[in-house]
Amino acid sequence: MSRSVKRTRFPSSEKPEAPSSFAIWTAMISVYIVWGSTYLAIRFAIETIPPFLMAGIRFLIAGSMLILWRLIRGDSAPSLQQWRSATIIGIFLLVGGNGGVVWSEQYVPSGVAALLVGAAPLWMVLLDTLRPDGRRTGWLSILGLILGFVGITILIGPTSPINSGENIDLIGAGVLILASFFWSIGSLYSRQAILPSSPLLGTGMEMLTGGAGLLLLGILTGELKRLNIMSISAQSLLGFFYLIIFGSWIGFSAYTWLLRTAPTPWVSTYAYINPVVAVILGHLLAAEPLTPRILIAATIVVGSVALTTLSQQAFLRSK
């Protein structure tokens, strides 16, 4: 899922040395591949683990370990106000955003899920433009918004063959669109939220609170009755631990480091590369269909996100 791009300013005496291009691109490629692969890992994990419980336990483990590590490294204990902000962000990003993804992947192929969720930057630009104190946008961004929603319509249209001539599950697709909407709200809120100066500590807090919300959601929806520890497959366990280690720790660590060191336009490219990686991996490793309609819709959606993101950055720089 996409996050809002925030930069941390350092006093002149504390500016870190400029990293090498090799280090930056190594981190960029890891974000491209790791975050693009998490959609397939989710599909494998929820094959034998109920989705909300899987996601909740994942984020509780990842978040608590991140917080513990940052406190050991000397970060200050978060204030109540910072916990409040992290809780709000965790609810929107992880309960509403990731929760919608893990539930929907029971019915929608992982590559299609990535494409629908990859449209989150379109929602962000639209919401940011419509709110009273939001940022204005240029005509190229508006064109990108229109193209993006055209691509989504093509992808989930009633004549769209997704698997063996069947149509995509419209309820699952609708939940994915709602999930990307919640993710966008949380990302916009996080821009002005009061959070710790350490990005990793803030991320850990969001994971912990969001994971608790997902776990509660799983309990309330009766997933404990569906959970059979003895029937959990090795493939589901592999997907689960991959999500913790690579998706939550390595992916987020590389991403937060890039926010401090790499140009913002470079970092933002993950938003339209991740869906492409997800579609390819889903086809190669899980035999998910790759029909002409999916390819056309993917090209339009990914292109619209790229157009909207880059043109919005250029428009803001011109002001």
TORGUFI-271042 format. One record per residue (C-alpha): residue number from 1; z, y, x. Coordinates in pm, 1 decimal. Layout:
residues N
<pt><i>NUM</i><pz>Z</pz><py>Y</py><px>X</px></pt>
...
***
This chain:
residues 319
<pt><i>1</i><pz>0.0</pz><py>0.0</py><px>0.0</px></pt>
<pt><i>2</i><pz>-74.3</pz><py>365.5</py><px>113.0</px></pt>
<pt><i>3</i><pz>208.3</pz><py>606.3</py><px>219.8</px></pt>
<pt><i>4</i><pz>207.3</pz><py>985.8</py><px>238.8</px></pt>
<pt><i>5</i><pz>142.1</pz><py>1118.3</py><px>589.7</px></pt>
<pt><i>6</i><pz>436.7</pz><py>1316.5</py><px>724.1</px></pt>
<pt><i>7</i><pz>484.3</pz><py>1457.6</py><px>1071.7</px></pt>
<pt><i>8</i><pz>806.2</pz><py>1507.4</py><px>1262.8</px></pt>
<pt><i>9</i><pz>828.3</pz><py>1824.8</py><px>1470.8</px></pt>
<pt><i>10</i><pz>1008.2</pz><py>1809.4</py><px>1801.5</px></pt>
<pt><i>11</i><pz>1171.9</pz><py>2101.3</py><px>1982.9</px></pt>
<pt><i>12</i><pz>966.2</pz><py>2198.6</py><px>2287.0</px></pt>
<pt><i>13</i><pz>1222.1</pz><py>2045.5</py><px>2519.9</px></pt>
<pt><i>14</i><pz>1213.6</pz><py>1712.3</py><px>2334.8</px></pt>
<pt><i>15</i><pz>839.7</pz><py>1655.2</py><px>2298.2</px></pt>
<pt><i>16</i><pz>747.9</pz><py>1304.0</py><px>2408.4</px></pt>
<pt><i>17</i><pz>480.3</pz><py>1240.7</py><px>2663.5</px></pt>
<pt><i>18</i><pz>132.9</pz><py>1208.4</py><px>2516.1</px></pt>
<pt><i>19</i><pz>53.7</pz><py>839.2</py><px>2463.1</px></pt>
<pt><i>20</i><pz>-263.7</pz><py>684.3</py><px>2595.9</px></pt>
<pt><i>21</i><pz>-568.9</pz><py>633.6</py><px>2376.5</px></pt>
<pt><i>22</i><pz>-530.7</pz><py>259.9</py><px>2432.3</px></pt>
<pt><i>23</i><pz>-176.2</pz><py>265.3</py><px>2289.8</px></pt>
<pt><i>24</i><pz>-284.3</pz><py>469.7</py><px>1988.2</px></pt>
<pt><i>25</i><pz>-579.4</pz><py>246.5</py><px>1906.7</px></pt>
<pt><i>26</i><pz>-372.3</pz><py>-68.6</py><px>1957.6</px></pt>
<pt><i>27</i><pz>-128.2</pz><py>61.6</py><px>1697.0</px></pt>
<pt><i>28</i><pz>-413.8</pz><py>169.3</py><px>1469.3</px></pt>
<pt><i>29</i><pz>-579.2</pz><py>-172.4</py><px>1481.6</px></pt>
<pt><i>30</i><pz>-247.1</pz><py>-343.7</py><px>1414.8</px></pt>
<pt><i>31</i><pz>-198.5</pz><py>-130.8</py><px>1102.5</px></pt>
<pt><i>32</i><pz>-556.8</pz><py>-201.3</py><px>991.6</px></pt>
<pt><i>33</i><pz>-522.0</pz><py>-578.8</py><px>1027.4</px></pt>
<pt><i>34</i><pz>-154.6</pz><py>-628.7</py><px>941.9</px></pt>
<pt><i>35</i><pz>-143.5</pz><py>-416.1</py><px>627.7</px></pt>
<pt><i>36</i><pz>-484.0</pz><py>-541.8</py><px>519.0</px></pt>
<pt><i>37</i><pz>-361.6</pz><py>-900.7</py><px>552.4</px></pt>
<pt><i>38</i><pz>-41.7</pz><py>-853.2</py><px>351.5</px></pt>
<pt><i>39</i><pz>-229.1</pz><py>-891.1</py><px>21.9</px></pt>
<pt><i>40</i><pz>-332.0</pz><py>-1243.7</py><px>115.9</px></pt>
<pt><i>41</i><pz>18.3</pz><py>-1316.9</py><px>248.5</px></pt>
<pt><i>42</i><pz>157.9</pz><py>-1208.8</py><px>-89.7</px></pt>
<pt><i>43</i><pz>-77.2</pz><py>-1447.8</py><px>-266.4</px></pt>
<pt><i>44</i><pz>39.8</pz><py>-1736.2</py><px>-50.1</px></pt>
<pt><i>45</i><pz>409.0</pz><py>-1641.1</py><px>-81.6</px></pt>
<pt><i>46</i><pz>411.2</pz><py>-1626.1</py><px>-461.9</px></pt>
<pt><i>47</i><pz>242.7</pz><py>-1964.4</py><px>-501.4</px></pt>
<pt><i>48</i><pz>584.9</pz><py>-2131.0</py><px>-509.0</px></pt>
<pt><i>49</i><pz>828.1</pz><py>-1834.7</py><px>-499.5</px></pt>
<pt><i>50</i><pz>867.6</pz><py>-1610.7</py><px>-808.6</px></pt>
<pt><i>51</i><pz>710.7</pz><py>-1271.6</py><px>-725.0</px></pt>
<pt><i>52</i><pz>995.6</pz><py>-1025.4</py><px>-787.6</px></pt>
<pt><i>53</i><pz>1253.6</pz><py>-1244.6</py><px>-614.2</px></pt>
<pt><i>54</i><pz>1019.0</pz><py>-1295.5</py><px>-319.5</px></pt>
<pt><i>55</i><pz>956.7</pz><py>-922.1</py><px>-279.2</px></pt>
<pt><i>56</i><pz>1320.7</pz><py>-830.3</py><px>-337.4</px></pt>
<pt><i>57</i><pz>1456.4</pz><py>-1071.1</py><px>-75.1</px></pt>
<pt><i>58</i><pz>1179.8</pz><py>-967.1</py><px>164.0</px></pt>
<pt><i>59</i><pz>1269.0</pz><py>-599.0</py><px>149.6</px></pt>
<pt><i>60</i><pz>1644.9</pz><py>-659.1</py><px>148.2</px></pt>
<pt><i>61</i><pz>1616.8</pz><py>-855.0</py><px>473.9</px></pt>
<pt><i>62</i><pz>1366.5</pz><py>-616.8</py><px>635.8</px></pt>
<pt><i>63</i><pz>1550.1</pz><py>-303.2</py><px>523.7</px></pt>
<pt><i>64</i><pz>1900.5</pz><py>-413.5</py><px>623.0</px></pt>
<pt><i>65</i><pz>1781.3</pz><py>-520.4</py><px>966.9</px></pt>
<pt><i>66</i><pz>1600.2</pz><py>-189.9</py><px>1021.5</px></pt>
<pt><i>67</i><pz>1906.7</pz><py>9.6</py><px>919.4</px></pt>
<pt><i>68</i><pz>2136.4</pz><py>-196.1</py><px>1141.0</px></pt>
<pt><i>69</i><pz>1902.0</pz><py>-159.7</py><px>1437.9</px></pt>
<pt><i>70</i><pz>1870.6</pz><py>218.3</py><px>1399.0</px></pt>
<pt><i>71</i><pz>2247.9</pz><py>263.9</py><px>1360.8</px></pt>
<pt><i>72</i><pz>2304.1</pz><py>57.7</py><px>1675.4</px></pt>
<pt><i>73</i><pz>2048.7</pz><py>278.3</py><px>1853.6</px></pt>
<pt><i>74</i><pz>2260.1</pz><py>583.6</py><px>1767.6</px></pt>
<pt><i>75</i><pz>2116.9</pz><py>723.2</py><px>1444.6</px></pt>
<pt><i>76</i><pz>2368.0</pz><py>908.7</py><px>1228.5</px></pt>
<pt><i>77</i><pz>2492.6</pz><py>739.7</py><px>913.0</px></pt>
<pt><i>78</i><pz>2287.6</pz><py>857.9</py><px>612.2</px></pt>
<pt><i>79</i><pz>2440.9</pz><py>1105.3</py><px>367.4</px></pt>
<pt><i>80</i><pz>2472.1</pz><py>1043.6</py><px>-6.8</px></pt>
<pt><i>81</i><pz>2188.4</pz><py>1287.4</py><px>-67.8</px></pt>
<pt><i>82</i><pz>1965.6</pz><py>1096.5</py><px>172.9</px></pt>
<pt><i>83</i><pz>2055.3</pz><py>770.3</py><px>-1.6</px></pt>
<pt><i>84</i><pz>1966.0</pz><py>931.6</py><px>-335.2</px></pt>
<pt><i>85</i><pz>1622.4</pz><py>1033.2</py><px>-205.3</px></pt>
<pt><i>86</i><pz>1563.9</pz><py>689.8</py><px>-50.4</px></pt>
<pt><i>87</i><pz>1659.7</pz><py>522.7</py><px>-377.7</px></pt>
<pt><i>88</i><pz>1411.8</pz><py>729.9</py><px>-579.0</px></pt>
<pt><i>89</i><pz>1135.3</pz><py>661.4</py><px>-326.8</px></pt>
<pt><i>90</i><pz>1224.7</pz><py>291.3</py><px>-311.4</px></pt>
<pt><i>91</i><pz>1206.1</pz><py>260.7</py><px>-689.2</px></pt>
<pt><i>92</i><pz>863.1</pz><py>421.7</py><px>-711.7</px></pt>
<pt><i>93</i><pz>707.6</pz><py>272.7</py><px>-396.1</px></pt>
<pt><i>94</i><pz>854.5</pz><py>-76.4</py><px>-397.2</px></pt>
<pt><i>95</i><pz>974.5</pz><py>-158.6</py><px>-749.2</px></pt>
<pt><i>96</i><pz>689.1</pz><py>18.3</py><px>-927.3</px></pt>
<pt><i>97</i><pz>425.6</pz><py>-5.8</py><px>-653.5</px></pt>
<pt><i>98</i><pz>481.0</pz><py>-329.5</py><px>-463.7</px></pt>
<pt><i>99</i><pz>640.9</pz><py>-495.1</py><px>-766.1</px></pt>
<pt><i>100</i><pz>323.2</pz><py>-440.8</py><px>-963.4</px></pt>
<pt><i>101</i><pz>116.9</pz><py>-586.7</py><px>-680.1</px></pt>
<pt><i>102</i><pz>318.8</pz><py>-906.8</py><px>-637.2</px></pt>
<pt><i>103</i><pz>325.3</pz><py>-968.6</py><px>-1013.4</px></pt>
<pt><i>104</i><pz>-46.5</pz><py>-902.5</py><px>-1058.4</px></pt>
<pt><i>105</i><pz>-155.2</pz><py>-1128.2</py><px>-774.1</px></pt>
<pt><i>106</i><pz>-54.4</pz><py>-1420.6</py><px>-994.1</px></pt>
<pt><i>107</i><pz>-367.4</pz><py>-1338.9</py><px>-1194.9</px></pt>
<pt><i>108</i><pz>-593.6</pz><py>-1122.9</py><px>-976.1</px></pt>
<pt><i>109</i><pz>-750.8</pz><py>-1220.1</py><px>-638.5</px></pt>
<pt><i>110</i><pz>-583.6</pz><py>-1053.4</py><px>-341.2</px></pt>
<pt><i>111</i><pz>-901.6</pz><py>-873.0</py><px>-232.1</px></pt>
<pt><i>112</i><pz>-951.5</pz><py>-720.9</py><px>-577.1</px></pt>
<pt><i>113</i><pz>-582.9</pz><py>-623.3</py><px>-583.4</px></pt>
<pt><i>114</i><pz>-624.5</pz><py>-443.4</py><px>-251.1</px></pt>
<pt><i>115</i><pz>-924.0</pz><py>-249.2</py><px>-382.5</px></pt>
<pt><i>116</i><pz>-739.9</pz><py>-134.7</py><px>-695.0</px></pt>
<pt><i>117</i><pz>-427.2</pz><py>-39.7</py><px>-501.1</px></pt>
<pt><i>118</i><pz>-641.8</pz><py>120.5</py><px>-230.0</px></pt>
<pt><i>119</i><pz>-734.1</pz><py>387.5</py><px>-483.2</px></pt>
<pt><i>120</i><pz>-381.2</pz><py>530.3</py><px>-459.5</px></pt>
<pt><i>121</i><pz>-498.2</pz><py>829.9</py><px>-248.0</px></pt>
<pt><i>122</i><pz>-721.6</pz><py>927.7</py><px>-540.9</px></pt>
<pt><i>123</i><pz>-418.5</pz><py>941.1</py><px>-769.1</px></pt>
<pt><i>124</i><pz>-227.4</pz><py>1139.1</py><px>-506.8</px></pt>
<pt><i>125</i><pz>-496.1</pz><py>1405.4</py><px>-482.1</px></pt>
<pt><i>126</i><pz>-530.6</pz><py>1423.0</py><px>-861.2</px></pt>
<pt><i>127</i><pz>-155.3</pz><py>1449.6</py><px>-922.9</px></pt>
<pt><i>128</i><pz>-111.2</pz><py>1699.4</py><px>-640.9</px></pt>
<pt><i>129</i><pz>-388.5</pz><py>1914.9</py><px>-783.8</px></pt>
<pt><i>130</i><pz>-254.9</pz><py>1907.9</py><px>-1141.1</px></pt>
<pt><i>131</i><pz>109.8</pz><py>1990.2</py><px>-1072.1</px></pt>
<pt><i>132</i><pz>196.4</pz><py>2364.6</py><px>-1089.7</px></pt>
<pt><i>133</i><pz>289.4</pz><py>2407.6</py><px>-722.4</px></pt>
<pt><i>134</i><pz>47.4</pz><py>2146.1</py><px>-593.7</px></pt>
<pt><i>135</i><pz>-229.5</pz><py>2175.9</py><px>-338.9</px></pt>
<pt><i>136</i><pz>-571.7</pz><py>2286.3</py><px>-456.5</px></pt>
<pt><i>137</i><pz>-877.3</pz><py>2074.7</py><px>-378.9</px></pt>
<pt><i>138</i><pz>-1247.4</pz><py>2128.0</py><px>-306.9</px></pt>
<pt><i>139</i><pz>-1552.2</pz><py>2003.7</py><px>-490.8</px></pt>
<pt><i>140</i><pz>-1612.3</pz><py>1716.5</py><px>-248.9</px></pt>
<pt><i>141</i><pz>-1266.1</pz><py>1582.1</py><px>-324.4</px></pt>
<pt><i>142</i><pz>-1336.6</pz><py>1609.1</py><px>-696.0</px></pt>
<pt><i>143</i><pz>-1662.0</pz><py>1418.3</py><px>-643.1</px></pt>
<pt><i>144</i><pz>-1468.0</pz><py>1152.2</py><px>-454.6</px></pt>
<pt><i>145</i><pz>-1222.2</pz><py>1122.3</py><px>-744.0</px></pt>
<pt><i>146</i><pz>-1504.2</pz><py>1073.0</py><px>-992.9</px></pt>
<pt><i>147</i><pz>-1677.4</pz><py>813.2</py><px>-774.1</px></pt>
<pt><i>148</i><pz>-1350.7</pz><py>629.2</py><px>-722.2</px></pt>
<pt><i>149</i><pz>-1285.9</pz><py>583.9</py><px>-1090.5</px></pt>
<pt><i>150</i><pz>-1649.9</pz><py>481.2</py><px>-1140.8</px></pt>
<pt><i>151</i><pz>-1597.9</pz><py>211.4</py><px>-877.6</px></pt>
<pt><i>152</i><pz>-1280.9</pz><py>90.5</py><px>-1049.5</px></pt>
<pt><i>153</i><pz>-1465.7</pz><py>74.6</py><px>-1381.1</px></pt>
<pt><i>154</i><pz>-1739.4</pz><py>-135.6</py><px>-1223.2</px></pt>
<pt><i>155</i><pz>-1481.9</pz><py>-364.7</py><px>-1063.1</px></pt>
<pt><i>156</i><pz>-1284.6</pz><py>-440.7</py><px>-1380.1</px></pt>
<pt><i>157</i><pz>-1565.4</pz><py>-401.6</py><px>-1632.8</px></pt>
<pt><i>158</i><pz>-1584.6</pz><py>-663.0</py><px>-1909.0</px></pt>
<pt><i>159</i><pz>-1896.1</pz><py>-821.4</py><px>-1755.6</px></pt>
<pt><i>160</i><pz>-1748.0</pz><py>-850.7</py><px>-1406.3</px></pt>
<pt><i>161</i><pz>-1761.7</pz><py>-1214.8</py><px>-1286.2</px></pt>
<pt><i>162</i><pz>-1465.8</pz><py>-1272.9</py><px>-1060.0</px></pt>
<pt><i>163</i><pz>-1418.0</pz><py>-1646.7</py><px>-1052.9</px></pt>
<pt><i>164</i><pz>-1650.4</pz><py>-1917.4</py><px>-1184.3</px></pt>
<pt><i>165</i><pz>-1812.0</pz><py>-1677.6</py><px>-1429.0</px></pt>
<pt><i>166</i><pz>-1476.6</pz><py>-1556.7</py><px>-1565.9</px></pt>
<pt><i>167</i><pz>-1382.9</pz><py>-1193.4</py><px>-1602.8</px></pt>
<pt><i>168</i><pz>-1101.9</pz><py>-1027.6</py><px>-1412.1</px></pt>
<pt><i>169</i><pz>-764.0</pz><py>-1039.6</py><px>-1584.7</px></pt>
<pt><i>170</i><pz>-744.4</pz><py>-697.0</py><px>-1747.7</px></pt>
<pt><i>171</i><pz>-366.0</pz><py>-699.2</py><px>-1782.8</px></pt>
<pt><i>172</i><pz>-327.9</pz><py>-778.3</py><px>-1413.2</px></pt>
<pt><i>173</i><pz>-579.8</pz><py>-507.6</py><px>-1324.1</px></pt>
<pt><i>174</i><pz>-401.0</pz><py>-258.6</py><px>-1548.4</px></pt>
<pt><i>175</i><pz>-67.4</pz><py>-332.6</py><px>-1382.7</px></pt>
<pt><i>176</i><pz>-229.0</pz><py>-282.4</py><px>-1040.1</px></pt>
<pt><i>177</i><pz>-364.2</pz><py>57.0</py><px>-1144.3</px></pt>
<pt><i>178</i><pz>-18.4</pz><py>148.2</py><px>-1274.9</px></pt>
<pt><i>179</i><pz>132.4</pz><py>24.4</py><px>-946.8</px></pt>
<pt><i>180</i><pz>-95.1</pz><py>253.2</py><px>-744.3</px></pt>
<pt><i>181</i><pz>4.1</pz><py>538.6</py><px>-977.7</px></pt>
<pt><i>182</i><pz>374.8</pz><py>474.9</py><px>-914.0</px></pt>
<pt><i>183</i><pz>305.8</pz><py>450.5</py><px>-539.4</px></pt>
<pt><i>184</i><pz>135.2</pz><py>789.3</py><px>-551.5</px></pt>
<pt><i>185</i><pz>429.6</pz><py>950.0</py><px>-731.8</px></pt>
<pt><i>186</i><pz>671.7</pz><py>811.0</py><px>-475.6</px></pt>
<pt><i>187</i><pz>453.1</pz><py>924.1</py><px>-187.8</px></pt>
<pt><i>188</i><pz>427.0</pz><py>1277.5</py><px>-324.2</px></pt>
<pt><i>189</i><pz>801.6</pz><py>1292.4</py><px>-384.3</px></pt>
<pt><i>190</i><pz>870.2</pz><py>1175.1</py><px>-29.4</px></pt>
<pt><i>191</i><pz>696.4</pz><py>1483.3</py><px>113.2</px></pt>
<pt><i>192</i><pz>984.9</pz><py>1707.8</py><px>9.1</px></pt>
<pt><i>193</i><pz>1265.0</pz><py>1451.2</py><px>-8.5</px></pt>
<pt><i>194</i><pz>1576.4</pz><py>1489.7</py><px>203.4</px></pt>
<pt><i>195</i><pz>1570.3</pz><py>1190.5</py><px>437.0</px></pt>
<pt><i>196</i><pz>1707.6</pz><py>1103.4</py><px>783.1</px></pt>
<pt><i>197</i><pz>1520.3</pz><py>1248.4</py><px>1080.0</px></pt>
<pt><i>198</i><pz>1454.9</pz><py>892.0</py><px>1198.4</px></pt>
<pt><i>199</i><pz>1149.2</pz><py>761.5</py><px>1008.0</px></pt>
<pt><i>200</i><pz>1251.5</pz><py>399.2</py><px>1064.6</px></pt>
<pt><i>201</i><pz>1600.9</pz><py>457.3</py><px>929.0</px></pt>
<pt><i>202</i><pz>1455.0</pz><py>625.6</py><px>621.0</px></pt>
<pt><i>203</i><pz>1206.7</pz><py>340.3</py><px>578.6</px></pt>
<pt><i>204</i><pz>1487.8</pz><py>85.5</py><px>604.7</px></pt>
<pt><i>205</i><pz>1685.9</pz><py>268.1</py><px>336.1</px></pt>
<pt><i>206</i><pz>1384.3</pz><py>273.3</py><px>105.4</px></pt>
<pt><i>207</i><pz>1331.2</pz><py>-98.8</py><px>164.7</px></pt>
<pt><i>208</i><pz>1696.4</pz><py>-178.5</py><px>98.3</px></pt>
<pt><i>209</i><pz>1719.2</pz><py>15.8</py><px>-228.1</px></pt>
<pt><i>210</i><pz>1374.6</pz><py>-94.1</py><px>-343.9</px></pt>
<pt><i>211</i><pz>1453.0</pz><py>-454.5</py><px>-254.6</px></pt>
<pt><i>212</i><pz>1771.9</pz><py>-439.1</py><px>-459.0</px></pt>
<pt><i>213</i><pz>1571.5</pz><py>-306.6</py><px>-754.6</px></pt>
<pt><i>214</i><pz>1312.9</pz><py>-584.3</py><px>-721.2</px></pt>
<pt><i>215</i><pz>1584.3</pz><py>-848.9</py><px>-698.1</px></pt>
<pt><i>216</i><pz>1748.1</pz><py>-713.1</py><px>-1014.0</px></pt>
<pt><i>217</i><pz>1409.2</pz><py>-708.9</py><px>-1187.1</px></pt>
<pt><i>218</i><pz>1356.1</pz><py>-1072.3</py><px>-1091.6</px></pt>
<pt><i>219</i><pz>1695.1</pz><py>-1170.0</py><px>-1233.2</px></pt>
<pt><i>220</i><pz>1637.7</pz><py>-978.0</py><px>-1557.7</px></pt>
<pt><i>221</i><pz>1296.2</pz><py>-1140.8</py><px>-1608.7</px></pt>
<pt><i>222</i><pz>1438.0</pz><py>-1491.4</py><px>-1569.3</px></pt>
<pt><i>223</i><pz>1289.0</pz><py>-1573.1</py><px>-1230.3</px></pt>
<pt><i>224</i><pz>1608.6</pz><py>-1744.6</py><px>-1114.5</px></pt>
<pt><i>225</i><pz>1535.1</pz><py>-2022.7</py><px>-1363.1</px></pt>
<pt><i>226</i><pz>1187.2</pz><py>-2063.3</py><px>-1212.0</px></pt>
<pt><i>227</i><pz>1308.8</pz><py>-2071.6</py><px>-853.5</px></pt>
<pt><i>228</i><pz>1322.1</pz><py>-2419.5</py><px>-705.3</px></pt>
<pt><i>229</i><pz>1408.9</pz><py>-2400.6</py><px>-338.3</px></pt>
<pt><i>230</i><pz>1310.9</pz><py>-2761.9</py><px>-274.9</px></pt>
<pt><i>231</i><pz>959.2</pz><py>-2702.0</py><px>-411.1</px></pt>
<pt><i>232</i><pz>880.7</pz><py>-2400.8</py><px>-192.5</px></pt>
<pt><i>233</i><pz>575.5</pz><py>-2487.1</py><px>14.6</px></pt>
<pt><i>234</i><pz>531.2</pz><py>-2431.2</py><px>385.6</px></pt>
<pt><i>235</i><pz>242.0</pz><py>-2195.0</py><px>307.8</px></pt>
<pt><i>236</i><pz>464.7</pz><py>-1980.4</py><px>84.9</px></pt>
<pt><i>237</i><pz>736.9</pz><py>-1968.4</py><px>350.3</px></pt>
<pt><i>238</i><pz>480.6</pz><py>-1871.6</py><px>611.8</px></pt>
<pt><i>239</i><pz>352.2</pz><py>-1591.7</py><px>388.0</px></pt>
<pt><i>240</i><pz>708.0</pz><py>-1475.8</py><px>315.9</px></pt>
<pt><i>241</i><pz>811.3</pz><py>-1450.0</py><px>680.4</px></pt>
<pt><i>242</i><pz>475.6</pz><py>-1295.1</py><px>771.1</px></pt>
<pt><i>243</i><pz>546.1</pz><py>-1019.1</py><px>519.5</px></pt>
<pt><i>244</i><pz>888.7</pz><py>-953.0</py><px>671.8</px></pt>
<pt><i>245</i><pz>792.6</pz><py>-964.6</py><px>1039.0</px></pt>
<pt><i>246</i><pz>439.4</pz><py>-829.3</py><px>1040.4</px></pt>
<pt><i>247</i><pz>413.4</pz><py>-636.8</py><px>714.8</px></pt>
<pt><i>248</i><pz>756.0</pz><py>-470.2</py><px>710.5</px></pt>
<pt><i>249</i><pz>861.3</pz><py>-450.8</py><px>1075.1</px></pt>
<pt><i>250</i><pz>549.6</pz><py>-441.0</py><px>1293.3</px></pt>
<pt><i>251</i><pz>323.0</pz><py>-265.8</py><px>1043.6</px></pt>
<pt><i>252</i><pz>572.9</pz><py>2.5</py><px>946.5</px></pt>
<pt><i>253</i><pz>687.8</pz><py>53.4</py><px>1307.1</px></pt>
<pt><i>254</i><pz>330.8</pz><py>108.2</py><px>1424.1</px></pt>
<pt><i>255</i><pz>263.6</pz><py>337.2</py><px>1129.2</px></pt>
<pt><i>256</i><pz>569.7</pz><py>557.7</py><px>1178.7</px></pt>
<pt><i>257</i><pz>497.0</pz><py>580.3</py><px>1552.5</px></pt>
<pt><i>258</i><pz>139.2</pz><py>687.8</py><px>1477.1</px></pt>
<pt><i>259</i><pz>264.2</pz><py>962.2</py><px>1243.0</px></pt>
<pt><i>260</i><pz>439.6</pz><py>1118.5</py><px>1542.4</px></pt>
<pt><i>261</i><pz>165.6</pz><py>1074.2</py><px>1800.1</px></pt>
<pt><i>262</i><pz>-184.4</pz><py>1040.2</py><px>1650.6</px></pt>
<pt><i>263</i><pz>-398.8</pz><py>1295.9</py><px>1465.5</px></pt>
<pt><i>264</i><pz>-341.2</pz><py>1282.4</py><px>1090.6</px></pt>
<pt><i>265</i><pz>-710.3</pz><py>1212.2</py><px>1004.2</px></pt>
<pt><i>266</i><pz>-699.5</pz><py>905.2</py><px>1227.8</px></pt>
<pt><i>267</i><pz>-382.9</pz><py>771.1</py><px>1068.6</px></pt>
<pt><i>268</i><pz>-515.4</pz><py>824.1</py><px>716.0</px></pt>
<pt><i>269</i><pz>-813.2</pz><py>593.8</py><px>782.3</px></pt>
<pt><i>270</i><pz>-592.7</pz><py>290.2</py><px>711.6</px></pt>
<pt><i>271</i><pz>-613.8</pz><py>375.5</py><px>339.7</px></pt>
<pt><i>272</i><pz>-981.3</pz><py>281.1</py><px>323.3</px></pt>
<pt><i>273</i><pz>-993.1</pz><py>13.2</py><px>592.0</px></pt>
<pt><i>274</i><pz>-708.5</pz><py>-201.7</py><px>457.6</px></pt>
<pt><i>275</i><pz>-896.8</pz><py>-297.3</py><px>135.9</px></pt>
<pt><i>276</i><pz>-1201.2</pz><py>-404.9</py><px>337.8</px></pt>
<pt><i>277</i><pz>-983.6</pz><py>-625.5</py><px>559.9</px></pt>
<pt><i>278</i><pz>-812.7</pz><py>-770.7</py><px>251.0</px></pt>
<pt><i>279</i><pz>-1141.9</pz><py>-856.6</py><px>79.4</px></pt>
<pt><i>280</i><pz>-1281.3</pz><py>-1025.9</py><px>391.7</px></pt>
<pt><i>281</i><pz>-964.3</pz><py>-1226.0</py><px>462.3</px></pt>
<pt><i>282</i><pz>-931.3</pz><py>-1330.1</py><px>99.6</px></pt>
<pt><i>283</i><pz>-1286.1</pz><py>-1462.9</py><px>105.1</px></pt>
<pt><i>284</i><pz>-1260.7</pz><py>-1638.1</py><px>442.5</px></pt>
<pt><i>285</i><pz>-909.4</pz><py>-1785.3</py><px>418.8</px></pt>
<pt><i>286</i><pz>-857.4</pz><py>-1836.2</py><px>45.6</px></pt>
<pt><i>287</i><pz>-1214.2</pz><py>-1884.1</py><px>-80.3</px></pt>
<pt><i>288</i><pz>-1185.3</pz><py>-1581.0</py><px>-308.9</px></pt>
<pt><i>289</i><pz>-1520.2</pz><py>-1487.7</py><px>-467.2</px></pt>
<pt><i>290</i><pz>-1729.9</pz><py>-1217.6</py><px>-306.1</px></pt>
<pt><i>291</i><pz>-1989.4</pz><py>-1135.3</py><px>-572.6</px></pt>
<pt><i>292</i><pz>-2247.7</pz><py>-854.4</py><px>-556.6</px></pt>
<pt><i>293</i><pz>-2048.0</pz><py>-664.7</py><px>-820.0</px></pt>
<pt><i>294</i><pz>-1733.3</pz><py>-682.0</py><px>-606.5</px></pt>
<pt><i>295</i><pz>-1925.8</pz><py>-565.0</py><px>-300.6</px></pt>
<pt><i>296</i><pz>-2080.1</pz><py>-273.3</py><px>-489.9</px></pt>
<pt><i>297</i><pz>-1745.5</pz><py>-172.1</py><px>-641.7</px></pt>
<pt><i>298</i><pz>-1573.3</pz><py>-207.8</py><px>-303.5</px></pt>
<pt><i>299</i><pz>-1831.1</pz><py>16.4</py><px>-137.1</px></pt>
<pt><i>300</i><pz>-1787.0</pz><py>283.9</py><px>-403.5</px></pt>
<pt><i>301</i><pz>-1406.0</pz><py>271.5</py><px>-410.1</px></pt>
<pt><i>302</i><pz>-1362.7</pz><py>268.1</py><px>-31.8</px></pt>
<pt><i>303</i><pz>-1626.8</pz><py>538.1</py><px>12.5</px></pt>
<pt><i>304</i><pz>-1465.6</pz><py>756.8</py><px>-252.9</px></pt>
<pt><i>305</i><pz>-1123.5</pz><py>727.9</py><px>-88.4</px></pt>
<pt><i>306</i><pz>-1274.7</pz><py>821.5</py><px>248.2</px></pt>
<pt><i>307</i><pz>-1465.1</pz><py>1115.6</py><px>96.9</px></pt>
<pt><i>308</i><pz>-1162.2</pz><py>1241.5</py><px>-94.0</px></pt>
<pt><i>309</i><pz>-920.1</pz><py>1205.5</py><px>196.5</px></pt>
<pt><i>310</i><pz>-1137.7</pz><py>1362.1</py><px>464.4</px></pt>
<pt><i>311</i><pz>-1276.0</pz><py>1641.8</py><px>244.7</px></pt>
<pt><i>312</i><pz>-924.4</pz><py>1727.4</py><px>125.1</px></pt>
<pt><i>313</i><pz>-806.5</pz><py>1758.0</py><px>485.3</px></pt>
<pt><i>314</i><pz>-1105.8</pz><py>1977.0</py><px>572.1</px></pt>
<pt><i>315</i><pz>-1048.6</pz><py>2194.4</py><px>263.0</px></pt>
<pt><i>316</i><pz>-681.2</pz><py>2248.9</py><px>349.4</px></pt>
<pt><i>317</i><pz>-765.3</pz><py>2336.8</py><px>711.3</px></pt>
<pt><i>318</i><pz>-1010.8</pz><py>2600.8</py><px>590.7</px></pt>
<pt><i>319</i><pz>-739.4</pz><py>2782.9</py><px>393.0</px></pt>
***
